[in-house]
Amino acid sequence: MPTEKRKPRGPGGTMGGRIACAGLAALAVSCASADIRIDDTEVFPESIAAGADGTIYAGSIKGIVYRAAPGASTATPWIRHSPENGILTILGVLADDAHDTLWLCSVPNFFGTERSQGVSSLMAFDLETGEQKGVYPFPAPASVCNDVTIAADGTAFASDTSNGRIFTLAPGAASLTLYGQDALLNGIDGLAFSADGTLYVNNVRSNQILRVETDGAGRMTGLKSLTLSHELGGPDGMRLIEGNRFIQAEGTIGRLGVVTIEGDSATLEIIDDSLLSTPGATTFGNTAYVLESEIRYLTDPALRGQQPESFMILTRPLPPAD
């Protein structure tokens, strides 16, 4: 459990982000480097995503999606829970520009009675208007839709943490299909495809990174636990950077790093290990964006009923590939 005292910041704060972004002008790549404050209370965000234009999206236990325009230092409410859209609380969020969709995982609230009843679902919203496009409930038993990634053909893959399952939603499909289930997936959290179409997942409970093995038709046939360069501490949000490099947040130990996968090995390059409760991360340009969820205010009896000073999406320079 994180202590109440905030750890000292590492060297990669906002100023470091500005320095890292300065060289991108010649490449005509925009880079938002300022830390982003979420302009609300009781947010407790779990996941963030970056759009192709640099817009940053964050979910929340509050059941609201927050959005920050490219380069903005503030994220404001965009999609709000309502009886019509059925959002409960929000875990994974993903911006799918190719299909003009913001995906999110709606789950019953773990931390209170408000919006605590209902079925966990994968939801789709129009990336421009915020209008709901679809709701796809997870089949029984009671599930936790935790995160989502998109295959090259537009199929959505979503993780079910509590039951060790991966579901798919093909373009145009009306309901989810079970892709795979395995004891090694009990605790599955983040998932992402490498550039060559290989699916990797991490496990927040067993502290593993796993490769999904498939047959010639793309069906799951097994799982391979990768050899890790570092012991992990609650691996959570996981997003592709490029090739076989992924950004990964580790919530239990407050660490942000880049995972490079070669064969059966995964090497972690640490960006910052001085964070608190970091469940989500994403990248845009050469900037990494990472959440501090402040979840200790809900789990630590000494802090319950209090509010953190602010909810932040922090920026760190993204290390270049070798």
Summary of the structure (lengths in Angstrom):
residues: 322
radius of gyration: 18.2
end to end distance: 34.8
largest distance: 53.7
contacts: 1112
relative contact order: 0.15
helix: 7%
strand: 44%
